[in-house]
């Protein structure tokens, strides 16, 4: 069985058509193509997710950005299933922005509103250092139990965490939105998947 990357999608509501659509920025595909692993984009549908997970060998699960916790219940449920699946099967998981919020929720950590973190570039400090983009209105109140703080911003907002024993890492920034992809971020993903 070929190993694949499982990737979630945001939900967009088109009011004029009364239509809910799953959506993924094409830059995610461009970014993760660097791993040379096929990508399966999962719909926000539990039945389809169950079928997909029973028929593929997951090399990596990516919880993508977009939306906020509680905005679309089905997306929150899909990500909860994938987090549990990752933990149970020790499958590497990278959570980006909203995905990190889902991981925090799974580990019973509350979110807090932050200011000046939308459409910004700011410096992060810690094990991960440097400038990163920022597109989020929420941050974690604290580092979840059994996680290591990897990076925080100058206002002490938690920007990146990693589980102490599981292959689970979370970033509040969007690596796919950079004009020139950050090699350090890509190397961290390769290390996560064992490439």
N, C-alpha and C positions, 0 to 999 in steps of 0.2 A: 504494500500500500504506500503510495506517495505521500510524503509529509507536506503539510500545507500550513499557511497562516490563516487563522480565522479572524475576521475583522468585522466589527460592529458598524452601524450607521446611525446618523442622527435622524430625527423625524421632523418633517416640514409640513405645516398645514397651509394649504392654499385656500383662503377664505372664499375667493370668487368662484371656486369650483366645489367647495365643501369637500376637499380631498386631502387625505393624509398620505404623504409620500416618504419612503425611505430615501436617504440621500447621503452621498459620500463625496467629499472633495477629491477630485482626481489626483491631486498632489500626494495623497496617501499612497496611491498605487505607485506613482513615480518614486516616492521615497523608499517604500518597502521592496520595490523591484531590485534594489541594491543587494538584497539578501539572496536573490535567485531561488526563491521558494514560491511555488504557486500560491495565489491568494484566493480564498473563498470569502466573499462578502455576504454576511448572513442577514437575512431579512428580520425585521422585528416581528417574528411569528414563532411561537413556542413549538408548534408541530414541526415546522421546517427545521428549526434548530436541533430538535431531537433527532431527526433523520440525518442531518449533516454530521452531527457529533458521533452517530453510530456507524458512519460509513467512511470517515477520514481519520488519518493519523495526524494529530495537531502538533506542529513544531513550535508554534507561538500563537497566543491569543492576544489580539490588540483591541482594547476598549478605546474607541476614538473620542474625539472632542465633539462639541456641539450639544445644545440643550443644557438644561440644569436638572438636578435631582428633583423629582416630583413633577416635572413638566409633562412627561409622557410616561404613564405607569408601565406600559408594555416594554418600553426601552429599559426602564429600571429593572424590570423582571428578567429580561434577556441577559442583562449584564450580571445580575445576581446569579443566574444559572451558570454563566460562564466563569464567574469567580469561583463558585463552589466546584465546578468541574475541573478547573485549573488546580485548585488546592487538593482535591481528592486524587487526581491523577499526576500531580507534580509536573504539570505542563507549564512552561514559561508563559508569563502574562506581563504585558506592558500596558499600563493604563495612562492615557493622555487626557489631561484637563478634566472633562466630565467623567471620563473613565476613572480618574483618581478620586473624584467625589464618590463614585459608586463603591470603590474599594474602601474608602473611609466609612461609608454607610454600612458596608458589610461587617466591618470591624468595630461598629458601634461608636464611631467618632463623629461628633457634630460638625457642621459647617458654620462658618461665620462670613458675613459680608466684608469685603475688602474694597478699598477705594484706589483709584489710579492703577488698575491692573488690566485695563482693556485697551487694546491697540497700542501697547507700549513695548519698549525694549528696556530691560533693566538688568542690573548685575545680580547674579546669584552667588552666594558664598557657601562653602562647606567642602565636602568631598568632591562635589561638582562645583566648579568655579567658572565665571565668565558671563557674557551677556546672553540673555535668552529673551524670546518674545513673550508677551503676556496678553491673554484674551479672556480672562476670567473675572467674574464678580464675587466668587466665593473661594474661601480657603479653609483648610482644616483647622479646627480649634487646637488640636494637639496631635503629636505623632502617635499613631496607633500602637498598642502594646505589641511587642515582638517585631517592631520595625525600627530601622535606623534612619535618622535624618540625613539626607544626602545634600540638600541645598535649601537655603532660605534667602529671601530678599531683604533689602535694607530695612523694611518695616517689620521684619521678623515673620512674614508670611511663609508658611511651609510650601516650598516649591518642588521638592522631590524627596521620595522615601523609597526604601527597599526593605523587604521582609528579611529577617535574620536567618531563616532556614529554608524558605521556599523560593523558587525562581519567580519572584513577583516584584516588579519595579514600577514606580508611578512618577510621572512628571506633569506639572501644571502647564508647561510650555508645549508648543506645537512644532516638532522638528520638521514636519512636512511643509510648513509655511515659510521656511527660510529660502531666500533667493539662492544662496550657496549652502548646501547641506553641511551641518556640523559633523565633522569626522569623529569627534569624541562621543557624541550621542550615538552614532551608528556603531562604533566599537562597543559601547555598552550593550546595545541590542544584540550584537554578535556574541558577546560574552554570555548574555542571558540565554540565548538559544544553543550555545555550545558550538558556534562556528569558528 
